[in-house]
Amino acid sequence: MRTWSRRWPAGTEGIVRGVWFFFYGTLTGDHDNPVAQQVMPLMQGGQCASLRGRLRAVRTGDGWYPVFQQGAGRVVGRIYRSGRSFSARQLRLLDAYENFDPRSSARSEYLRKALRVRIASGGWVMAQVYVHNRAWHPGLPVIAGGDFAAFLRNRRLRALGAGLEGARRR
């Protein structure tokens, strides 16, 4: 089965509007960063949702961000659907923010995959999810309950990119 095209993962070529996205970290509407500010107005929804997996926290000099891996556990986030004005430009912006290179999985910190997501109000959708593409360092803190927003709130920490002029990563 072919997984990669020259530009986008299989299944998203040429289709940008009406695509479901599951965000669990700094891209949710809960956080204030320049990429979320540009993309959120072009998305619909923002309902609570979850999927199977687990999160760990990464600290940088500019704040914290989560890394997601599939597996046991539950990760909490929000489900969004790309709206009429969402274009390939915004998809490239999201991919760049997540250090995802559709041409090279080896160079990508994250991969964008279609995964089954449960919407809190009921039902399931296949959504694009950024999945961490590196081995976890054993010292990374586990985000108990899989809720990055609660992790930050309970510890009075700041998300990466919050209030920054540019979305600097790693």
Secondary structure, DSSP 8 states (H G I E B T S, - for coil): ---B-SSSBTT-TT--TT-EEEE-STTSTTS--HHHHHHGGGEEEEEEEEEEEEEEEEEETTEEEEEEEEEEEEEEEEEEEE-TT--HHHHHHHHHHTT--TT-STT-SEEEEEEEEEETTS-EEEEEEEEE-S---TTS-B-GGG-HHHHHHHHT--BTTTT-SS----
